[in-house]
């Protein structure tokens, strides 16, 4: 009985982990326009950008970044090429 419970728990954990991985949108499967609309509608979203890469992207204007970070230009791969987006980063030349 104990082995059965352990196997069931392990299976549930694997299912949950798989579901979380699939929940993160992949930029490579979207058009640039779809991606930009997704970011605008959610304000900030963690996106898969490659086989082993992901990051958090935000709207250009908003308060989704923690101080002192600000929305900075970035590019991600999409179905139709490189797409301009924004992610939180420290401003260049900031004096501490």
NORTAKA-V106240 format. One record per residue. N is the residue number from 1. RES is the residue in three letters. PHI is phi in degrees with one decimal (* if undefined). Layout:
N:RES:PHI / N:RES:PHI
//
This chain:
1:UNK:* / 2:UNK:-66.4 / 3:UNK:-65.0 / 4:UNK:-61.4 / 5:UNK:-65.1 / 6:UNK:-64.1 / 7:UNK:-63.6 / 8:UNK:-65.8 / 9:UNK:-64.3 / 10:UNK:-62.1 / 11:UNK:-62.2 / 12:UNK:-65.2 / 13:UNK:-66.0 / 14:UNK:-63.6 / 15:UNK:-63.2 / 16:UNK:-65.0 / 17:UNK:-64.4 / 18:UNK:-64.8 / 19:UNK:-63.6 / 20:UNK:-68.6 / 21:UNK:-64.1 / 22:UNK:-74.0 / 23:UNK:-73.9 / 24:UNK:-85.1 / 25:UNK:-61.2 / 26:UNK:-103.4 / 27:UNK:-61.6 / 28:UNK:-70.7 / 29:UNK:-99.3 / 30:UNK:-115.6 / 31:UNK:-78.8 / 32:UNK:-60.4 / 33:UNK:-63.1 / 34:UNK:-61.6 / 35:UNK:-62.8 / 36:UNK:-64.5 / 37:UNK:-66.2 / 38:UNK:-61.5 / 39:UNK:-63.0 / 40:UNK:-62.5 / 41:UNK:-71.9 / 42:UNK:-96.3 / 43:UNK:72.8 / 44:UNK:-153.5 / 45:UNK:-152.7 / 46:UNK:-88.0 / 47:UNK:-125.2 / 48:UNK:-78.9 / 49:UNK:-118.5 / 50:UNK:-169.5 / 51:UNK:-57.3 / 52:UNK:-132.6 / 53:UNK:-129.7 / 54:UNK:-157.6 / 55:UNK:-161.5 / 56:UNK:-101.7 / 57:UNK:-119.8 / 58:UNK:-132.5 / 59:UNK:-68.8 / 60:UNK:-68.6 / 61:UNK:-114.3 / 62:UNK:164.0 / 63:UNK:-118.1 / 64:UNK:-80.9 / 65:UNK:-96.1 / 66:UNK:-82.3 / 67:UNK:-61.2 / 68:UNK:-94.3 / 69:UNK:-67.8 / 70:UNK:-136.8 / 71:UNK:-65.0 / 72:UNK:-119.7 / 73:UNK:-62.3 / 74:UNK:-150.7 / 75:UNK:-129.8 / 76:UNK:-128.5 / 77:UNK:-74.9 / 78:UNK:-129.6 / 79:UNK:-56.9 / 80:UNK:-109.4 / 81:UNK:119.6 / 82:UNK:-84.6 / 83:UNK:-118.1 / 84:UNK:-76.1 / 85:UNK:-139.9 / 86:UNK:-129.8 / 87:UNK:-138.3 / 88:UNK:-72.7 / 89:UNK:-157.6 / 90:UNK:-71.9 / 91:UNK:-62.8 / 92:UNK:-68.6 / 93:UNK:79.7 / 94:UNK:-68.8 / 95:UNK:-95.6 / 96:UNK:-66.4
//
